[in-house]
């Protein structure tokens, strides 16, 4: 069942909805240039761009629309609440639907600002209505393309800055980091484009290509070194690669998909490793290991199992030396039988295939990517965090009494005590 890639959504020839291509990335100049190249190939393509520079100051966003012939719209819109989610709901989605209805035979490209994650847009398209009808009645999300600038990619993925340090935060309480947003943009994309026009491929470009493939092994990877509009358009437009049913990157392991690739030997210095275990981490030992785990790698993702909270699936993300952990819900082994149907068929099948007589579907699956780190040393650090044989033999009742630095962090205390 485990696999790296899943196919894109099939597109019926009878589907006449305009196709929407999302261009995302933490290199706005490269992303805009990619959109411009698409309009050279197809002057009718409608390109929508958002400028959020005034969002926090006065709740105003600037929306620009152009095609290959020039500007069509340039409007400033004041929102009721100054945040990115409000921008998506109150202006972006209505604008896309309006443009699709006005020009039903014309496709669209949406250039996202650096702080706007494509997952937020695609999710909103799936559940929001405009004028009483689903957004997806008017448009079809065709592809999500991450555009990466080789001049800034590595520095961005290794940055210890928050979005607020660059005045890019989505709201006053937005604590996301530059590195985690950039990594999520790459990981969520179905196509990853290394933008290197008018430059010769060298060792650094090769190294960055390997890094991007390790960060997102289920995407299609392209390198543009010559600005050829037809070449680019043929490869990223109307590809049908976006799959609305694809699992989120850090939850892929629960659905039976690999969370990453295991390439522990350096390739141009890039190392990728996947760590799996079928016993939990000791909460205190794992807490002490966090700086080491995050500091040695550029990116980590996946899910884990903490002994002190044995019913809770914990999501793991690390980037830029920082760590983000969250609640992914209950393990199926801790879920009443009548609630199993609420989980996806893929997750239930994967759980059945790997069911442990003592622990059910509980387990750990973490993927790490970085430059010049020793995969075996990282695995040794994680192994030292696992319960020993003696601790494992004590059982879940004893584990719940362990001192737990993560207690109360995942909104699951009451659930774990039921």
N, C-alpha and C positions, 0 to 999 in steps of 0.2 A: 504493500500500500504506500510505502514511503517513496516520495518522488520529489524532484526539484521543481518541475514546471507543470503548469496546468494550461490547457489550451485557452485561447481567447474565446470570447463569445462568438457563436456563429451568427452571421448577418444574412438574413434572407434577402434575396434580390428584390423582393416585393416591398422591403422596408424603405419607404420614401422619406422618412424623417431626416432632416439635416444632421450630418455627422459632426460631433464636437470633439476637437482635439485639444487636450489640456497640455500646456507647456509650463513646466514648473522647474524650479531650481534656485540656488542661492547666488546665481550670477545673472543679475537682471539684464545687463548689456547683451550677453550671449543669448539669453532667452528671447529678447526682442529681435535680435538679428536673425535668429532662426525663424521667427514669425515672418519677418520681412522677406526671407528667402522663399517661404511658402507662397507669399502673395506674388512673387515674381513668376512662380510656376503656374499660379492660378489667380489672376487679378480679381476674380469675383469673390474670393475667399474673404469672409468678414472676420477681422481680428479685433478682439475686445481686450483692452488693457486697463488695469486699475492702478491708480496712484494713491497710496494711503498716507502720504506725508503729513496731511493735516488731520488725520483721523482722531488722534488722541487730543489734539489741541481744541478742536471745535466740532468734532463729529462729522467732518466733511470728507468725502471721497471724490476723486476725479475719475470719471469713466470716459475712456476714449475708444472710438470705433473707427476703423478705417479698412479699406480694401486696397487693391493694387493700384487704384486710380487716385487715392488720396483720402483725406479725412471725411468722415460721415457725421460723427457726433463728437462733441467735446463738452461734457457737462460736469458741473460740480453738484453733488447731492449731499444734503445734510440729513443725517440719520437720527432717529429718535434716541438711539443708544450707540455710542461710539465704540464699536468693537468689530472684529472681523466676522464673527458669526452673524451679527446684524447686517453687515455689508452683504453677506451671501444671501440671507433671507430676504432683506428689504429691497435690494437693488440688483444684485448680480443675476439671480434666478429670473426675476421678472424681465430684466433686460434681454437675457438669452431667449426666453420664450417670445418676447415681442419681436426680436430680430428674426427668429425662425419663422414666425407667422408672416412677417412682412416680406421675407424672401425665402419661400419654402423650398426653392430649388438650389439654395446656396448653403454650403457648409460653413462652419464657424471654427475659429481657433481662439482659445482663451489663454492669455498670458497672465499667469498668477504672479503677484508680488512675492518677494522672498519669504515673508512671514506667513503666507497663506498655504496651508498644507492641502494637497489635492484630495486627500481622503475626506476632508471636511466638505469639499464641494461635491464630490460624487455621492457621499452619504445624503447630503441635503437634496440632491437631485432625485434620489430614490424615495424620499418620504415627504417632500414638500409639494404643496399644490400652489398653482398660480391661476387665478381667476376660476377657482373651483375644479381644476383639472391637474393631474400629476405633471410635473415638469417633463417627465420622460414620454408623455404623449406628444410633446412638441419637438424634442431633440433626442438624439441617441449619442451617448458617450462612446466614442470610437476608440480612443487611445489616450493614455497618460504618458507623456514624454518628459523625462528628466534631462535637462540640458546642463552640462557640467563644463566649466571653464578650467582647463588644465593649469592655468596660472594661479588660481585661488582654491582649487578643490581640496588639496591636502591641508592647507592652513585652516580652511573652514571646518573640515571634519575633526580637526585637532584643537579647535578653539575652545577656550575655557570661558568665553564671554556668554552672557545671557543676551536675549534679543533686546532687552531694555538698555544694555550697554551701548547698543547701536541705534537706539530709538526706533526699533522695529517691532516692539511688543504690540500684541493685538488688543490689549486692554491694560488697565492699570494693574491688574492682578496677574498678568501673564508672566509666568516665571520660566518659560521654556528657554532652552539654551540654543545658541547658534548651531552647535554641532548636532544636537538631536533633531532639530527641524530639517537641516540639510540631509541627514541620514535617512529620515523618514520619507523625504521627497524622493530620494533615490530608490529606497526599498519598495515604495508603493507603486512606482512606475512599471508599466509593462514594456517600455522601451527606454533605454538609457543612451544618450547621445553625448559623446565627448566632442566638444566644440573647439576645433583647432584649425580654422580655415587659414589658408596661405602660410602654413608652417609645415616643415618636414617632420615626419615621424622620427622620434629619437627614443632613447632609453626611458626618459621621463614619461613620454606619452605611452610607451608600452607598459611601464609600471602602473600608471594611473588606469589604463584599460584593465589590467589584471585586478587592481583594487576594486574597480566598479563591478567587475564580474563576480568577485567574491562577495561584495556587499549585496548584490542582487542577482543570484544565479538563475532565477526563473524568468528574467527579462530578456528581450532582444537587445543586443549591444551593437552600437554603431559608432564609427569615428568619422567625423567630417573634417577632411584636411583641404578640400577644394570646395569653394562656394558654388556648388552646382544645384540650382533650384529643382530641376526635374529629378535628380538623383534623390534628394532629400524628400521631396513630396511623395515620390513613389514608395518610399520605405516607411513613412510614418503616417500618411493620411489614408483613411479608409482601410485600415489594417484589420479592424475588428478584434484587436488584441485585448481590449479592456474586458475584464470578467467581473461583473458586479458580485458574483458569488464567491470570489477568491477569499481565502482566510486572511486576516491581518497578519503582518509578518511575525510578530512575537507569539501569536497563537497558532501558527501553522502546525506545530508538532502535535497539538491536540487533535487536529483534523486528519492526521496521517501524512502530512507533507513534511519534508525536511525543513528545518529552520535555517539551514545554511549548508555550505559544502565543507567537507573535511579535506583540506589540502595543507597538511602540517609542514611540508617541506617548502621553504621560501621560493617563490617565483618572482624574480625582480625585487626580492625583499619582502613581498607580500605573503603573509601567513594567514590561513583560515583553519579553524578547528571547531569541531562539534563535540560537546561533552554530554554524556548520558549517564544516568544512575537510577537505580530502583530502590534507594533508601533516602531518607530526608537529610537535609543539612541541620546541624546543630545551630540554633539561632545565634548564640554568642560567638561561636567560632566563625560563622559565616559573616557576621557583622564586622568582625575584626579584619576579615579578608577583603572587604569592599574596596579600600583604596588600592590594593594590589591588583585586583581584577580589573578595575576601571583604568588604572594608571598604565598598565602594560599594553593595552589594546586601544584601537581607535573606536571600535563599535562592538557591542554585545547585544544579543536579543534572545528571547525564548521564554520558557516558563520553568518554575522550580517549586520545590516542596520543602516547607519548613516544619521541623518536628514540633515546635510549639503551637502551630496552627495547622494540624494535619488534615483538616477538611477543606482548606483554601488553596486554590491554584493561584500562585503568585507570578505575575508578569515581570519580566526583567528587561530593562534597557540600560545600556551604558554608552556614554560618548563624551568626548572632551574631558575625561577624568571624572565625570559625574555619573550618578546612578539614579535611575527612576524605577520604582517598583509599584505595582498596583494589583488590584483584586480582579482575577479573571473568573470568579465564581467558584462553585463547588466541584470537587472531583466527583465523577459519577459514582464512585464507591461510597461517597457520603451523601448521595442524592436518593431520596425515596423513589422506588421503582416507578410510581405513577408520574413522576416528573421527568423521567428519561426522555420522553417524546419531545420535550422542549429543546433538547440538544439536536444538533444536525445529524443526519444519517451517517455522514463521514466520521464524525467523532465517535458515535456509538460502535461503528464497525471497527475503528482503530482501537477502541478500548477493548472490544471482545478479542481482537487478534493478539493483544499484548497483556491480557488480564493476568494479574498475579494472585495466587491463592490467598496470600496474606494482606496485600496492599491494594488490590484492585488495579485501577488505572493510574494510581499515583506514580509520579516519577519526575525526573529532571531532564530537560533537554535545553541546552544553551549553546549558542553559536557565537564565536568571537572572530573578529578580523582585525589585523593590525600590520605594522611594519616591524620586521626584525624582532619578533618575540618568540620565545621557545614554547611550543605548544605542549610539550611534555611537562615543562615546569609549571605552566598554568594548570594543567590537569592535576598535578601533584598538590597545588594549593587548594583546588576544589575537593580533591579526595580527602584532604585533612579536615575539611569542614563537615564531611559526612559523619553520621552516627557510627560509633564503633560497634563491634559485634555485641559487646556487653550492654551498651546503651540501647541498641535496637531490641535486644531481648527484654528490656524493661517494659516495652509496650506503650501505646498511645496515651494511656492515662498518666503515666509518669512523664512523658514528653511534654504534656500540657503544663506541667509544673516547672519546667525549665525556665530560668530567667530569660526573657525574650525582649531584646531591644526593639523588635518590630511589633510588639503588642499594641493593638489599636490602630495600626497603620493602614489596614486594608478593609476597614468597615465590616469586619466579619466576626467580631468577638462574640456577639450574641448568637450568630449562626453556628459558631464552633462549639458553643456550650449547650446547644439543643440536644 
